[in-house]
Structures are given as C-alpha cells and as structure tokens.
Amino acid sequence: QKPQTPPISPCILLICILPMDHLKQVRIALRDAPPARYIPTESPYIVCSQLPSHWRCNKSLPEAFVVLLLIPIPDGTQVSVSAGNEENTHGEVRNATAVVRNQMAKFSDLRFVGKSGRGKSFHLTITVHSTPMHVGVINRAIKVTVDGPRDPRSKRELAMPAMPTTIPLPQNILSSAINFMPFYPPFITHSIPINSMPPTPIISSRKRRSSTSDYKSNSSPEDTPPKIWRPF
C-alpha cells in the first residue's frame, strides 16, 4: 500500500494561488500611512483604520472604515463588523458588511445606531468569513451617544462673542469733528433801531368803576381823579 500524503493546508493553497503583489501593496500602504491612520487588533493578521473616540449615533463616519488583511485572503470574502459592551451586548450597526478586494475591505457608510451608554465605549469585533475564520477585536473602540461629542462648557463660554462696551459708530461720523459740537444759533451782527419797534398796547384787565363823587367840583377835566380804594 502506498503511504497517504497529508492534506495540504488551505493557507498554503492560498499562498500558492494568490499573487504576493497585493500583500506587498498592503505593507506599502501601512508603511506610508500616518501613525494614527491604522491601528492593530488582537489578531496579528487584521489591521483597521482609526475610529473617532466619540461619535453621534446614526451618523456617517468622517472617513470610510477600512480593514487591511496581512495574510492572503481571496477576493469576494465577506467581512463583518459588530459592536457591543456590558450594557449593550449587541449594538446595532448599519452597513456592517463589506467584501475583500486586493486584501482590503472598505465600508463605505458604516453607522453605529446603538448607544454605548453613559461613560462607556463599544468593543469592536471584525470577522473575516474565510476558511479558517479570522477574528480581530478592538477594546473600547468608540463611544456612541445621542448628542455626540460636544465642546466643554469653558470652551463654549470663550467662544461666545463679548458684548461691546460702547456703541460702534460709522467711520464717517468718527472722522467728522463737527458732528460732536453742540449747535448754537447765529449771533445778530447788525443793530436794530428802537423806534422801529412797534409800541405794545397796554390793556387793562379790569375796568375801574367811577362815580361823580370821586371828583372835586372845582377840578378841571384834565386833572386825574385820585385813587380811592373801594371794597367793591
């Protein structure tokens, strides 16, 4: 009897079938990327892009979430993302599946709908549905709340514009000095003759009663009658 040959490992088959150019491109992308662009997972074969530490629920991420695979994975393999913690074990995640292409899985519109809870963050699980299956976990990957990140109270107070102490005036008013001077009526430079002023008639407000006994018999009509006080 001929000795049976041991079965060939699927990883060896993948290495023989897949070209190594894709892995080389992934390594070059990791080398040229900024330090905070990609972060490792608990699996040595899975690397993903950095998520914001705090985000609003059901809101698109600022950049597409990308998963890089450091071992040969055939194109078309499905990759899924799930989130959970002690308070919310199965946080809802939308658009949580992507397909591997050239050792990369790109999630175009990944959204975290479930809330992680007050003061808590989600643990992220990345599953590569290959044979064998690979799983990468990121502890405390993202905090998801209803309002999302907000500035501290001190920053909000500093951002408020201060009220002006004086009322701003237009530039033309500030440049003109005559607008700040009080108004005086013009002086009369010519003299006014006194005779030209019309006489002011004096009108008595009360008519004095007179009688014949107030006059003397020998007084002339030109004499002025004496002033006699009368109670009525």
Secondary structure per residue as TSV (DSSP state, phi and psi in degrees):
chain	resnum	aa	ss	phi	psi
A	1	Q	-	360.0	139.6
A	2	K	-	-80.4	138.8
A	3	P	-	-67.5	138.3
A	4	Q	-	-75.5	134.8
A	5	T	-	-78.9	138.7
A	6	P	-	-66.7	148.2
A	7	P	-	-64.4	146.5
A	8	I	-	-81.8	135.7
A	9	S	-	-66.1	142.4
A	10	P	H	-60.7	-31.6
A	11	C	H	-66.2	-37.2
A	12	I	H	-67.1	-37.9
A	13	L	H	-63.7	-41.7
A	14	L	H	-64.1	-40.0
A	15	I	H	-66.1	-35.7
A	16	C	H	-74.0	-33.3
A	17	I	H	-84.7	-48.0
A	18	L	S	-77.4	141.8
A	19	P	-	-72.4	151.7
A	20	M	T	-84.5	-2.5
A	21	D	H	-65.0	-35.9
A	22	H	H	-65.5	-42.4
A	23	L	H	-64.6	-36.6
A	24	K	H	-65.1	-38.8
A	25	Q	H	-65.2	-38.2
A	26	V	H	-65.0	-43.3
A	27	R	H	-64.8	-38.1
A	28	I	H	-65.9	-40.2
A	29	A	H	-63.4	-39.6
A	30	L	H	-67.8	-36.3
A	31	R	H	-70.2	-38.6
A	32	D	H	-87.5	-10.6
A	33	A	S	-75.1	155.7
A	34	P	-	-61.4	159.7
A	35	P	T	-60.6	-35.8
A	36	A	T	-93.6	8.7
A	37	R	T	-73.6	-48.7
A	38	Y	E	-120.3	146.0
A	39	I	E	-127.0	149.2
A	40	P	E	-80.5	161.3
A	41	T	-	-112.4	-176.7
A	42	E	S	-70.3	-15.9
A	43	S	S	-91.5	132.6
A	44	P	T	-71.4	-7.8
A	45	Y	T	-104.7	-0.2
A	46	I	E	-125.3	128.5
A	47	V	E	-129.5	142.8
A	48	C	E	-134.3	165.3
A	49	S	E	-75.2	157.4
A	50	Q	-	-73.1	132.0
A	51	L	-	-95.6	152.6
A	52	P	-	-64.8	145.4
A	53	S	S	-68.0	-28.7
A	54	H	E	-141.5	132.6
A	55	W	E	-148.2	159.2
A	56	R	E	-86.4	144.3
A	57	C	T	-68.3	145.4
A	58	N	T	57.3	39.3
A	59	K	-	-125.4	139.5
A	60	S	-	-64.1	145.1
A	61	L	-	-71.0	155.3
A	62	P	S	-63.3	-29.1
A	63	E	S	-137.1	155.3
A	64	A	-	-64.6	139.1
A	65	F	E	-79.3	128.8
A	66	V	E	-124.1	136.5
A	67	V	E	-116.1	124.8
A	68	L	E	-106.2	136.1
A	69	L	E	-110.6	125.5
A	70	L	S	-94.1	6.2
A	71	I	S	-125.0	157.2
A	72	P	-	-65.5	118.3
A	73	I	-	-124.6	128.7
A	74	P	-	-66.1	148.9
A	75	D	T	-62.8	145.6
A	76	G	T	93.4	-6.2
A	77	T	-	-71.2	136.3
A	78	Q	E	-83.2	139.9
A	79	V	E	-125.2	131.7
A	80	S	E	-123.0	155.5
A	81	V	E	-126.6	134.3
A	82	S	E	-134.9	156.7
A	83	A	E	-135.6	147.6
A	84	G	E	-176.3	163.7
A	85	N	-	-152.9	-167.7
A	86	E	S	-66.7	-32.3
A	87	E	S	-85.1	-39.8
A	88	N	-	-127.6	95.7
A	89	T	T	-70.6	-28.6
A	90	H	T	-129.2	79.3
A	91	G	B	-70.8	135.6
A	92	E	-	-69.9	130.4
A	93	V	E	-129.9	126.3
A	94	R	E	-97.7	149.9
A	95	N	S	54.5	48.0
A	96	A	-	-94.0	12.6
A	97	T	E	-125.8	146.5
A	98	A	E	-146.9	169.5
A	99	V	E	-117.6	139.2
A	100	V	B	-72.5	134.3
A	101	R	S	-145.3	118.3
A	102	N	S	55.6	47.3
A	103	Q	S	65.2	25.0
A	104	M	E	-142.1	137.3
A	105	A	E	-120.2	119.8
A	106	K	E	-113.2	123.7
A	107	F	E	-97.7	110.2
A	108	S	T	-70.6	-39.6
A	109	D	T	-140.5	64.4
A	110	L	-	-75.5	127.4
A	111	R	E	-131.8	135.8
A	112	F	E	-99.8	109.4
A	113	V	-	-89.9	-40.7
A	114	G	S	-70.6	148.0
A	115	K	-	-91.5	139.5
A	116	S	-	-79.9	-18.1
A	117	G	-	105.0	161.0
A	118	R	T	-68.4	121.2
A	119	G	T	73.3	14.1
A	120	K	-	-125.6	161.9
A	121	S	-	-127.2	159.8
A	122	F	E	-85.3	144.2
A	123	H	E	-92.4	129.4
A	124	L	E	-99.3	134.3
A	125	T	E	-120.4	123.2
A	126	I	E	-109.8	122.4
A	127	T	E	-117.6	124.7
A	128	V	E	-101.6	112.1
A	129	H	-	-83.7	68.9
A	130	S	S	-115.1	-175.0
A	131	T	S	-123.7	106.3
A	132	P	S	-75.6	165.5
A	133	M	-	-79.7	142.5
A	134	H	E	-119.7	136.6
A	135	V	E	-129.8	130.4
A	136	G	E	-122.6	135.3
A	137	V	E	-120.9	139.4
A	138	I	E	-121.5	117.9
A	139	N	E	-80.2	136.7
A	140	R	E	49.8	57.6
A	141	A	E	-77.7	-42.6
A	142	I	E	-153.7	142.8
A	143	K	E	-103.1	127.1
A	144	V	E	-121.0	122.0
A	145	T	E	-131.3	173.7
A	146	V	S	-69.8	-44.6
A	147	D	S	-88.5	-20.8
A	148	G	-	77.8	-169.8
A	149	P	-	-68.8	138.7
A	150	R	-	-131.9	152.0
A	151	D	-	-69.2	148.9
A	152	P	-	-61.8	160.1
A	153	R	H	-60.7	-37.1
A	154	S	H	-65.1	-39.2
A	155	K	H	-68.6	-37.0
A	156	R	H	-65.7	-37.5
A	157	E	H	-68.3	-36.5
A	158	L	H	-70.4	-29.4
A	159	A	H	-75.2	-19.2
A	160	M	S	-69.9	133.9
A	161	P	-	-70.0	138.1
A	162	A	-	-75.7	142.7
A	163	M	-	-73.4	136.1
A	164	P	-	-69.7	140.1
A	165	T	S	-75.1	-28.0
A	166	T	S	-123.0	154.5
A	167	I	-	-78.2	124.2
A	168	P	-	-70.1	139.7
A	169	L	-	-111.1	152.8
A	170	P	-	-61.2	158.8
A	171	Q	H	-67.2	-34.1
A	172	N	H	-69.3	-28.3
A	173	I	H	-74.6	-38.7
A	174	L	H	-67.6	-32.4
A	175	S	H	-81.8	-14.6
A	176	S	-	-101.3	118.4
A	177	A	S	-81.7	-21.4
A	178	I	G	-71.3	-23.4
A	179	N	G	-70.6	-17.8
A	180	F	G	-94.9	-4.3
A	181	M	S	-88.2	142.3
A	182	P	-	-70.1	159.6
A	183	F	-	-94.1	129.8
A	184	Y	-	-119.8	141.0
A	185	P	-	-70.2	153.3
A	186	P	-	-67.5	143.8
A	187	F	-	-77.2	151.0
A	188	I	-	-87.2	114.8
A	189	T	-	-92.4	-17.4
A	190	H	S	-106.5	153.3
A	191	S	-	-85.8	147.5
A	192	I	-	-109.1	121.6
A	193	P	-	-63.8	143.2
A	194	I	S	-72.1	-37.4
A	195	N	T	-65.3	-23.1
A	196	S	T	-76.7	-12.6
A	197	M	S	-73.8	130.8
A	198	P	-	-69.5	140.6
A	199	P	-	-65.9	142.2
A	200	T	-	-93.6	116.3
A	201	P	-	-69.0	139.8
A	202	I	-	-100.2	118.5
A	203	I	-	-110.5	124.6
A	204	S	-	-75.9	132.7
A	205	S	S	-80.9	-17.1
A	206	R	S	-133.3	133.1
A	207	K	-	-87.9	122.2
A	208	R	-	-78.3	135.9
A	209	R	-	-85.7	137.9
A	210	S	-	-124.4	156.2
A	211	S	-	-141.6	166.0
A	212	T	G	-71.0	-20.2
A	213	S	G	-75.3	-12.7
A	214	D	G	-78.6	-14.0
A	215	Y	S	-107.2	148.2
A	216	K	-	-79.1	155.1
A	217	S	T	-70.4	-34.0
A	218	N	T	-95.1	11.3
A	219	S	-	-81.6	148.4
A	220	S	-	-85.2	159.9
A	221	P	T	-64.8	-21.9
A	222	E	T	-79.5	-18.9
A	223	D	S	-69.3	144.2
A	224	T	-	-83.3	131.6
A	225	P	-	-65.8	144.7
A	226	P	-	-68.3	156.1
A	227	K	-	-86.8	119.2
A	228	I	-	-118.7	131.3
A	229	W	-	-81.3	134.8
A	230	R	-	-132.2	139.9
A	231	P	-	-72.5	-15.5
A	232	F	-	-146.0	360.0
